[in-house]
Amino acid sequence: MATPLTVNADRHTDGTPLLVAAGEIDLSNVETFTRALITVIAAADGAGGTVTVDLSAVEYLDSAAIGALSVHADQVPQMRLVANPYLIPVLRISGIDQLATVEPAQPTDG
């Protein structure tokens, strides 16, 4: 069974916009993810233009999710993707690492 998508728009302690996603991002919920991404990108104007998308708790993403990231990555000076290490190869093969900085998430305790 698919893990439901949750998204939360927030800010880092330095004020830069942050989108935290968890679960699975696919065709059934990519609109929710995209709306949240657009909201965070709009907030980047006053924060130096950097947006972080935290995908560390995303277990799966399909081509619709890659497409949403690709389309919107060029709308900010810098997009930073922090991803579950399992997703790093998918992000690199898709070429998203040419549009955004892709980093593996740090392991959490527990």
N, CA, C and O atoms as a MOPAC input file, in Angstrom:
PM7 MOZYME 1SCF
protein

 N      0.83800 1    -1.18100 1     0.00000 1
 C      0.00000 1     0.00000 1     0.00000 1
 C      0.88400 1     1.24500 1     0.00000 1
 O      1.90700 1     1.28200 1     0.68300 1
 N      0.50100 1     2.23200 1    -0.74200 1
 C      1.27200 1     3.46400 1    -0.87300 1
 C      1.23000 1     4.26500 1     0.42500 1
 O      0.21700 1     4.31000 1     1.12200 1
 N      2.36500 1     4.89500 1     0.72500 1
 C      2.43900 1     5.79000 1     1.87400 1
 C      1.91100 1     7.14900 1     1.44500 1
 O      2.41400 1     7.71700 1     0.47600 1
 N      0.91400 1     7.68700 1     2.13500 1
 C      0.34500 1     8.97600 1     1.73400 1
 C      1.39900 1    10.08400 1     1.75100 1
 O      2.31600 1    10.07900 1     2.57200 1
 N      1.24600 1    11.01500 1     0.84300 1
 C      2.13800 1    12.16700 1     0.77100 1
 C      1.73300 1    13.20000 1     1.81000 1
 O      0.55300 1    13.51400 1     1.97200 1
 N      2.73000 1    13.72100 1     2.50700 1
 C      2.53100 1    14.90500 1     3.33700 1
 C      3.55100 1    15.94200 1     2.89500 1
 O      4.69200 1    15.60300 1     2.58000 1
 N      3.14700 1    17.19100 1     2.87000 1
 C      4.05400 1    18.28900 1     2.52800 1
 C      3.88600 1    19.39200 1     3.56300 1
 O      2.78800 1    19.64000 1     4.06100 1
 N      4.99500 1    20.04400 1     3.87100 1
 C      4.97800 1    21.12900 1     4.83700 1
 C      5.92400 1    22.22300 1     4.35800 1
 O      7.12100 1    21.99000 1     4.19300 1
 N      5.38600 1    23.40300 1     4.13800 1
 C      6.20600 1    24.56100 1     3.77300 1
 C      6.66000 1    25.22800 1     5.06400 1
 O      5.85700 1    25.49700 1     5.95700 1
 N      7.96000 1    25.49100 1     5.14700 1
 C      8.53900 1    26.04400 1     6.36300 1
 C      9.71500 1    26.93300 1     5.97500 1
 O      9.89600 1    27.25600 1     4.80100 1
 N     10.50300 1    27.32300 1     6.95300 1
 C     11.73100 1    28.08200 1     6.70800 1
 C     12.84000 1    27.51900 1     7.57800 1
 O     12.61100 1    27.08400 1     8.70600 1
 N     14.06100 1    27.53700 1     7.02100 1
 C     15.24400 1    27.21200 1     7.82200 1
 C     15.42800 1    28.30100 1     8.87100 1
 O     14.77000 1    29.34000 1     8.82200 1
 N     16.31300 1    28.05800 1     9.80800 1
 C     16.60400 1    29.07300 1    10.82400 1
 C     17.18100 1    30.34400 1    10.21500 1
 O     17.06700 1    31.41900 1    10.80400 1
 N     17.80200 1    30.23300 1     9.03400 1
 C     18.34300 1    31.42500 1     8.36200 1
 C     17.29000 1    32.14600 1     7.51400 1
 O     17.59200 1    33.15200 1     6.87200 1
 N     16.06200 1    31.63400 1     7.51200 1
 C     14.97100 1    32.28700 1     6.79500 1
 C     14.72800 1    31.79200 1     5.38300 1
 O     13.75100 1    32.19800 1     4.75400 1
 N     15.59600 1    30.91800 1     4.86200 1
 C     15.38500 1    30.42900 1     3.50000 1
 C     14.22800 1    29.43000 1     3.46800 1
 O     14.04400 1    28.65300 1     4.40500 1
 N     13.45500 1    29.45500 1     2.38700 1
 C     12.28900 1    28.58000 1     2.27200 1
 C     12.66800 1    27.09800 1     2.22800 1
 O     13.69100 1    26.71200 1     1.66300 1
 N     11.82100 1    26.29900 1     2.83500 1
 C     12.03700 1    24.86600 1     2.95200 1
 C     10.71700 1    24.15200 1     2.69600 1
 O      9.68800 1    24.50000 1     3.27600 1
 N     10.75600 1    23.15700 1     1.82800 1
 C      9.60700 1    22.28100 1     1.60700 1
 C     10.00300 1    20.89400 1     2.08300 1
 O     10.97900 1    20.32100 1     1.59800 1
 N      9.25500 1    20.35800 1     3.02300 1
 C      9.51300 1    19.01700 1     3.54300 1
 C      8.40200 1    18.10500 1     3.04000 1
 O      7.22100 1    18.35000 1     3.28500 1
 N      8.79500 1    17.05600 1     2.33700 1
 C      7.83600 1    16.07800 1     1.82300 1
 C      8.13300 1    14.71800 1     2.43900 1
 O      9.28400 1    14.39500 1     2.73300 1
 N      7.09400 1    13.93400 1     2.63000 1
 C      7.24600 1    12.58000 1     3.15800 1
 C      6.21700 1    11.68200 1     2.48900 1
 O      5.13500 1    12.12300 1     2.10200 1
 N      6.58000 1    10.41400 1     2.36300 1
 C      5.67200 1     9.45000 1     1.74100 1
 C      6.07500 1     9.16400 1     0.31200 1
 O      7.26100 1     9.05900 1     0.00000 1
 N      5.08900 1     9.03800 1    -0.55300 1
 C      5.32200 1     8.75300 1    -1.96300 1
 C      4.76400 1     9.88300 1    -2.81200 1
 O      3.66900 1    10.38600 1    -2.55700 1
 N      5.53500 1    10.28100 1    -3.83500 1
 C      5.07500 1    11.31000 1    -4.77000 1
 C      4.89400 1    10.64200 1    -6.12200 1
 O      5.84800 1    10.13900 1    -6.71500 1
 N      3.65500 1    10.64600 1    -6.59800 1
 C      3.36000 1    10.03000 1    -7.88700 1
 C      2.23400 1    10.79900 1    -8.56900 1
 O      1.80500 1    11.84900 1    -8.09100 1
 N      1.77300 1    10.27600 1    -9.66500 1
 C      0.75400 1    10.95600 1   -10.45800 1
 C     -0.50600 1    11.26600 1    -9.65100 1
 O     -1.18500 1    12.25800 1    -9.91800 1
 N     -0.81800 1    10.43200 1    -8.67600 1
 C     -2.04900 1    10.63400 1    -7.90500 1
 C     -1.99200 1    11.84600 1    -6.97600 1
 O     -3.03500 1    12.36400 1    -6.57800 1
 N     -0.78700 1    12.30600 1    -6.62500 1
 C     -0.68800 1    13.41200 1    -5.67200 1
 C      0.31400 1    14.49100 1    -6.07700 1
 O      0.62200 1    15.38200 1    -5.28600 1
 N      0.82000 1    14.41200 1    -7.30300 1
 C      1.83800 1    15.37200 1    -7.72400 1
 C      1.30900 1    16.80600 1    -7.72200 1
 O      2.08700 1    17.74300 1    -7.54200 1
 N      0.01000 1    16.99300 1    -7.91600 1
 C     -0.54600 1    18.35200 1    -7.87000 1
 C     -0.37700 1    18.97000 1    -6.48500 1
 O     -0.06000 1    20.15300 1    -6.36800 1
 N     -0.58400 1    18.19100 1    -5.45600 1
 C     -0.38800 1    18.67700 1    -4.08500 1
 C      1.06600 1    19.07700 1    -3.87300 1
 O      1.35100 1    20.14200 1    -3.32600 1
 N      1.98300 1    18.21800 1    -4.30800 1
 C      3.41100 1    18.50900 1    -4.19100 1
 C      3.77100 1    19.76200 1    -4.98400 1
 O      4.50600 1    20.61900 1    -4.49200 1
 N      3.26400 1    19.87100 1    -6.19600 1
 C      3.58000 1    21.01300 1    -7.06000 1
 C      3.06100 1    22.31800 1    -6.47000 1
 O      3.76200 1    23.33000 1    -6.50100 1
 N      1.86100 1    22.31000 1    -5.94000 1
 C      1.32100 1    23.53600 1    -5.30700 1
 C      2.20100 1    23.98000 1    -4.14600 1
 O      2.48400 1    25.17000 1    -4.00100 1
 N      2.63200 1    23.04100 1    -3.32800 1
 C      3.50900 1    23.37500 1    -2.20200 1
 C      4.85700 1    23.88700 1    -2.70300 1
 O      5.41700 1    24.82400 1    -2.13400 1
 N      5.37400 1    23.27800 1    -3.75700 1
 C      6.64400 1    23.71200 1    -4.33800 1
 C      6.53600 1    25.13900 1    -4.86800 1
 O      7.43600 1    25.95000 1    -4.64800 1
 N      5.46200 1    25.44800 1    -5.55300 1
 C      5.24600 1    26.80400 1    -6.08300 1
 C      5.15700 1    27.81900 1    -4.94200 1
 O      5.69100 1    28.92300 1    -5.05200 1
 N      4.49300 1    27.45400 1    -3.85600 1
 C      4.38600 1    28.33900 1    -2.69200 1
 C      5.75900 1    28.64000 1    -2.10800 1
 O      6.06200 1    29.78800 1    -1.78600 1
 N      6.58100 1    27.61900 1    -1.97300 1
 C      7.92200 1    27.79600 1    -1.40500 1
 C      8.79800 1    28.60400 1    -2.35400 1
 O      9.57700 1    29.44500 1    -1.90400 1
 N      8.68700 1    28.36800 1    -3.64100 1
 C      9.46600 1    29.13700 1    -4.62000 1
 C      9.07600 1    30.60800 1    -4.56500 1
 O      9.94200 1    31.47900 1    -4.65200 1
 N      7.80000 1    30.89500 1    -4.42400 1
 C      7.35300 1    32.28900 1    -4.32300 1
 C      7.95200 1    32.96500 1    -3.09500 1
 O      8.23900 1    34.16100 1    -3.12700 1
 N      8.14100 1    32.21900 1    -2.02700 1
 C      8.72600 1    32.76900 1    -0.80100 1
 C     10.22400 1    33.00800 1    -0.93600 1
 O     10.81100 1    33.72200 1    -0.12300 1
 N     10.84600 1    32.42200 1    -1.94700 1
 C     12.29800 1    32.54800 1    -2.11700 1
 C     12.71800 1    33.93200 1    -2.57500 1
 O     13.86800 1    34.32100 1    -2.37300 1
 N     11.81500 1    34.68400 1    -3.18700 1
 C     12.16700 1    36.01000 1    -3.69000 1
 C     12.77800 1    36.88900 1    -2.62000 1
 O     13.76000 1    37.58600 1    -2.87600 1
 N     12.21900 1    36.86700 1    -1.44300 1
 C     12.72200 1    37.71200 1    -0.37400 1
 C     13.76500 1    37.04600 1     0.49100 1
 O     14.16400 1    37.60400 1     1.51300 1
 N     14.21800 1    35.86100 1     0.10600 1
 C     15.14900 1    35.11100 1     0.94900 1
 C     16.41900 1    34.72700 1     0.20700 1
 O     17.03100 1    33.70700 1     0.52500 1
 N     16.82000 1    35.50700 1    -0.75700 1
 C     18.05900 1    35.23400 1    -1.46800 1
 C     17.94300 1    34.25400 1    -2.60500 1
 O     18.93800 1    33.94900 1    -3.26100 1
 N     16.75100 1    33.75400 1    -2.85400 1
 C     16.54500 1    32.91400 1    -4.01600 1
 C     16.87500 1    31.45000 1    -3.86100 1
 O     16.81200 1    30.71200 1    -4.84300 1
 N     17.22500 1    30.99400 1    -2.66800 1
 C     17.52400 1    29.58300 1    -2.46000 1
 C     16.31100 1    28.88000 1    -1.87000 1
 O     15.66900 1    29.38800 1    -0.95100 1
 N     16.00800 1    27.70900 1    -2.40900 1
 C     14.92200 1    26.87100 1    -1.90200 1
 C     15.50300 1    25.49700 1    -1.59700 1
 O     16.25800 1    24.94300 1    -2.39600 1
 N     15.15000 1    24.95100 1    -0.44000 1
 C     15.52500 1    23.58300 1    -0.10800 1
 C     14.27400 1    22.72000 1    -0.14700 1
 O     13.24900 1    23.05700 1     0.44600 1
 N     14.37400 1    21.60600 1    -0.85400 1
 C     13.29400 1    20.61700 1    -0.89100 1
 C     13.82600 1    19.37700 1    -0.18300 1
 O     14.72600 1    18.70200 1    -0.68200 1
 N     13.26600 1    19.09100 1     0.97000 1
 C     13.70500 1    17.96200 1     1.78400 1
 C     12.88300 1    16.73600 1     1.40500 1
 O     11.70100 1    16.62900 1     1.73300 1
 N     13.53600 1    15.82100 1     0.71000 1
 C     12.90500 1    14.57100 1     0.27900 1
 C     13.42400 1    13.39200 1     1.09500 1
 O     13.29000 1    12.24200 1     0.67700 1
 N     14.01700 1    13.67100 1     2.25800 1
 C     14.64700 1    12.60700 1     3.03800 1
 C     13.65200 1    11.54900 1     3.50900 1
 O     14.03900 1    10.40200 1     3.73400 1
 N     12.39200 1    11.90800 1     3.66100 1
 C     11.37600 1    10.94500 1     4.09100 1
 C     10.49000 1    10.48100 1     2.93300 1
 O      9.46000 1     9.84400 1     3.15300 1
 N     10.89100 1    10.80000 1     1.70800 1
 C     10.15800 1    10.32500 1     0.53100 1
 C     10.67800 1     8.93800 1     0.18400 1
 O     11.87900 1     8.74200 1    -0.00400 1
 N      9.77600 1     7.99200 1     0.10300 1
 C     10.13200 1     6.60400 1    -0.16400 1
 C     10.11700 1     6.26400 1    -1.64800 1
 O     10.77000 1     5.31600 1    -2.08300 1
 N      9.36700 1     7.04500 1    -2.42000 1
 C      9.20400 1     6.74200 1    -3.84200 1
 C      8.79800 1     8.01700 1    -4.55300 1
 O      8.00800 1     8.80600 1    -4.03300 1
 N      9.34100 1     8.21500 1    -5.74500 1
 C      8.83700 1     9.27200 1    -6.61900 1
 C      8.87500 1     8.77300 1    -8.04400 1
 O      9.78000 1     8.03600 1    -8.43500 1
 N      7.88100 1     9.18200 1    -8.81900 1
 C      7.80400 1     8.73300 1   -10.20300 1
 C      8.15700 1     9.87100 1   -11.14700 1
 O      8.59900 1    10.93600 1   -10.71500 1
 N      7.96000 1     9.63900 1   -12.42400 1
 C      8.33900 1    10.63800 1   -13.42700 1
 C      7.53700 1    11.92800 1   -13.28800 1
 O      8.02600 1    12.99400 1   -13.66200 1
 N      6.32400 1    11.85500 1   -12.76100 1
 C      5.54200 1    13.07800 1   -12.54100 1
 C      6.23100 1    13.96800 1   -11.50800 1
 O      6.26700 1    15.18900 1   -11.66600 1
 N      6.76800 1    13.37100 1   -10.47000 1
 C      7.49000 1    14.13100 1    -9.44200 1
 C      8.77800 1    14.71900 1   -10.00300 1
 O      9.09900 1    15.87900 1    -9.74800 1
 N      9.51600 1    13.91700 1   -10.76800 1
 C     10.74400 1    14.40700 1   -11.41500 1
 C     10.39500 1    15.56900 1   -12.33600 1
 O     11.10300 1    16.57500 1   -12.36800 1
 N      9.31400 1    15.43100 1   -13.07600 1
 C      8.88400 1    16.50200 1   -13.97600 1
 C      8.56900 1    17.78600 1   -13.22900 1
 O      8.96000 1    18.86700 1   -13.66800 1
 N      7.86900 1    17.68300 1   -12.10400 1
 C      7.54100 1    18.87400 1   -11.31100 1
 C      8.81100 1    19.55200 1   -10.81600 1
 O      8.92400 1    20.77700 1   -10.87400 1
 N      9.76100 1    18.77000 1   -10.33400 1
 C     11.02700 1    19.35000 1    -9.87000 1
 C     11.77800 1    20.00000 1   -11.02700 1
 O     12.31500 1    21.09800 1   -10.87900 1
 N     11.81800 1    19.33700 1   -12.16400 1
 C     12.54200 1    19.86400 1   -13.33200 1
 C     11.94300 1    21.16800 1   -13.82700 1
 O     12.67200 1    22.12000 1   -14.10600 1
 N     10.63900 1    21.22000 1   -13.93700 1
 C      9.96400 1    22.41900 1   -14.44400 1
 C     10.20500 1    23.61200 1   -13.53300 1
 O     10.37700 1    24.73400 1   -14.00800 1
 N     10.21800 1    23.37600 1   -12.23800 1
 C     10.29100 1    24.48800 1   -11.29500 1
 C     11.70300 1    24.80100 1   -10.81100 1
 O     11.91600 1    25.84200 1   -10.18900 1
 N     12.66600 1    23.93700 1   -11.07700 1
 C     14.03600 1    24.18600 1   -10.61500 1
 C     14.63200 1    25.44700 1   -11.21400 1
 O     15.43200 1    26.12000 1   -10.56400 1
 N     14.25800 1    25.77600 1   -12.43400 1
 C     14.84100 1    26.96300 1   -13.07200 1
 C     14.11900 1    28.25400 1   -12.69500 1
 O     14.44300 1    29.31900 1   -13.22000 1
 N     13.15500 1    28.16800 1   -11.80200 1
 C     12.42800 1    29.36200 1   -11.37000 1
 C     13.05900 1    30.03200 1   -10.15300 1
 O     12.59100 1    31.07700 1    -9.70000 1
 N     14.11300 1    29.43300 1    -9.63100 1
 C     14.85100 1    30.01800 1    -8.50800 1
 C     16.33900 1    29.96800 1    -8.82800 1
 O     16.78600 1    29.08500 1    -9.56100 1
 N     17.11200 1    30.91000 1    -8.28300 1
 C     18.55200 1    30.87400 1    -8.53900 1
 C     19.20700 1    29.57600 1    -8.07400 1
 O     20.12900 1    29.07700 1    -8.71900 1
 N     18.73100 1    29.02700 1    -6.95000 1
 C     19.31900 1    27.78000 1    -6.46500 1
 C     18.26700 1    26.92100 1    -5.79000 1
 O     17.59300 1    27.35700 1    -4.85700 1
 N     18.13600 1    25.68000 1    -6.28000 1
 C     17.28200 1    24.69400 1    -5.62200 1
 C     18.19200 1    23.60900 1    -5.07200 1
 O     19.06900 1    23.09200 1    -5.76400 1
 N     17.96200 1    23.28500 1    -3.83100 1
 C     18.75200 1    22.26300 1    -3.14700 1
 C     17.81200 1    21.11700 1    -2.78500 1
 O     16.82000 1    21.32100 1    -2.08600 1
 N     18.12000 1    19.92400 1    -3.25800 1
 C     17.32000 1    18.73600 1    -2.95300 1
 C     18.09000 1    17.87400 1    -1.96400 1
 O     19.20700 1    17.44100 1    -2.25000 1
 N     17.50800 1    17.62700 1    -0.82100 1
 C     18.08700 1    16.73600 1     0.18000 1
 C     17.24100 1    15.47600 1     0.13400 1
 O     16.06600 1    15.48900 1     0.50300 1
 N     17.84900 1    14.38400 1    -0.32200 1
 C     17.04800 1    13.20200 1    -0.63600 1
 C     17.47200 1    11.97200 1     0.15000 1
 O     18.62600 1    11.82100 1     0.55200 1
 N     16.50400 1    11.11200 1     0.35000 1
 C     16.74800 1     9.77700 1     0.84600 1
 C     17.83900 1     9.17600 1    -0.04800 1
 O     17.70700 1     9.21300 1    -1.27100 1
 N     18.91600 1     8.62400 1     0.53200 1
 C     19.99800 1     8.08600 1    -0.30000 1
 C     19.52400 1     7.08000 1    -1.35000 1
 O     20.14800 1     6.94100 1    -2.40100 1
 N     18.43800 1     6.38700 1    -1.07300 1
 C     17.86200 1     5.42800 1    -2.00700 1
 C     17.41300 1     6.11100 1    -3.30700 1
 O     17.41300 1     5.49000 1    -4.36900 1
 N     17.03100 1     7.39300 1    -3.21600 1
 C     16.52900 1     8.12300 1    -4.38400 1
 C     17.62200 1     8.82700 1    -5.18700 1
 O     17.37100 1     9.26600 1    -6.30900 1
 N     18.81300 1     8.94000 1    -4.63800 1
 C     19.88500 1     9.68900 1    -5.30900 1
 C     20.14600 1     9.16900 1    -6.72800 1
 O     20.23200 1     9.98100 1    -7.65000 1
 N     20.27500 1     7.85400 1    -6.94500 1
 C     20.50300 1     7.38800 1    -8.32200 1
 C     19.38500 1     7.78800 1    -9.28400 1
 O     19.65700 1     8.14200 1   -10.43100 1
 N     18.14600 1     7.73500 1    -8.83700 1
 C     17.01000 1     8.11800 1    -9.68400 1
 C     17.11600 1     9.59200 1   -10.05700 1
 O     16.90400 1     9.96000 1   -11.21300 1
 N     17.44200 1    10.43100 1    -9.08700 1
 C     17.56200 1    11.86700 1    -9.34600 1
 C     18.71300 1    12.15700 1   -10.30900 1
 O     18.60100 1    13.03000 1   -11.16900 1
 N     19.80300 1    11.43500 1   -10.16600 1
 C     20.94800 1    11.65500 1   -11.06200 1
 C     20.66400 1    11.14500 1   -12.47000 1
 O     20.96900 1    11.83000 1   -13.44700 1
 N     20.09100 1     9.96700 1   -12.58700 1
 C     19.77900 1     9.40700 1   -13.90700 1
 C     18.79400 1    10.30300 1   -14.65000 1
 O     18.87400 1    10.44500 1   -15.87000 1
 N     17.87000 1    10.90400 1   -13.91400 1
 C     16.87100 1    11.77700 1   -14.53600 1
 C     17.46900 1    13.08900 1   -15.02200 1
 O     16.85700 1    13.79100 1   -15.82800 1
 N     18.66500 1    13.42600 1   -14.53600 1
 C     19.30400 1    14.68100 1   -14.91800 1
 C     18.93200 1    15.85400 1   -14.03700 1
 O     19.36400 1    16.97700 1   -14.29500 1
 N     18.14200 1    15.62100 1   -13.00600 1
 C     17.74800 1    16.72700 1   -12.12300 1
 C     18.96500 1    17.33100 1   -11.43200 1
 O     18.93900 1    18.49500 1   -11.03200 1
 N     20.03700 1    16.54000 1   -11.29000 1
 C     21.24900 1    17.08100 1   -10.66000 1
 C     21.94100 1    18.12300 1   -11.53700 1
 O     22.86200 1    18.79600 1   -11.07500 1
 N     21.51800 1    18.26900 1   -12.78300 1
 C     22.02800 1    19.32900 1   -13.65500 1
 C     21.25800 1    20.63300 1   -13.44100 1
 O     21.70800 1    21.69700 1   -13.86600 1
 N     20.11100 1    20.55200 1   -12.79200 1
 C     19.25300 1    21.71500 1   -12.55900 1
 C     19.23800 1    22.15700 1   -11.10100 1
 O     18.93100 1    23.31000 1   -10.80000 1
 N     19.56900 1    21.24500 1   -10.20500 1
 C     19.51100 1    21.52000 1    -8.77000 1
 C     20.66100 1    20.79000 1    -8.08600 1
 O     21.18700 1    19.80500 1    -8.60500 1
 N     21.03500 1    21.28100 1    -6.92900 1
 C     22.02400 1    20.58900 1    -6.10900 1
 C     21.32800 1    19.41300 1    -5.43400 1
 O     20.29000 1    19.58400 1    -4.79600 1
 N     21.90100 1    18.21900 1    -5.57600 1
 C     21.31700 1    17.01700 1    -4.98300 1
 C     22.27300 1    16.50100 1    -3.91800 1
 O     23.44600 1    16.24700 1    -4.19300 1
 N     21.76600 1    16.34900 1    -2.70600 1
 C     22.57700 1    15.87500 1    -1.58500 1
 C     21.85600 1    14.73100 1    -0.88300 1
 O     20.62900 1    14.73900 1    -0.77800 1
 N     22.62000 1    13.73800 1    -0.39700 1
 C     21.96800 1    12.69400 1     0.39600 1
 C     21.61000 1    13.23000 1     1.78000 1
 O     22.35100 1    14.02400 1     2.35900 1
 N     20.48800 1    12.79500 1     2.29300 1
 C     20.08600 1    13.16600 1     3.65200 1
 C     21.02500 1    12.50100 1     4.64300 1
 O     21.52700 1    11.40200 1     4.40700 1
 N     21.24900 1    13.17400 1     5.73700 1
 C     22.07200 1    12.60800 1     6.79800 1
 C     21.25300 1    11.58800 1     7.57700 1
 O     20.06100 1    11.78700 1     7.80700 1
 N     21.89400 1    10.49300 1     7.98200 1
 C     21.15500 1     9.50400 1     8.77300 1
 C     20.65700 1    10.12500 1    10.07700 1
 O     21.30900 1    10.98900 1    10.66200 1
 N     19.50300 1     9.67000 1    10.50900 1
 C     18.95600 1    10.15600 1    11.77500 1
 C     19.16000 1     9.10700 1    12.84500 1
 O     19.21700 1     7.91300 1    12.55100 1
 N     19.27000 1     9.54300 1    14.07100 1
 C     19.39700 1     8.60800 1    15.19400 1
 C     18.04500 1     7.97200 1    15.46200 1
 O     17.00600 1     8.62900 1    15.40000 1
 N     18.08100 1     6.68800 1    15.76100 1
 C     16.83800 1     6.01100 1    16.14500 1
 C     16.31800 1     5.24500 1    15.05500 1
 O     15.27500 1     4.60600 1    15.19300 1

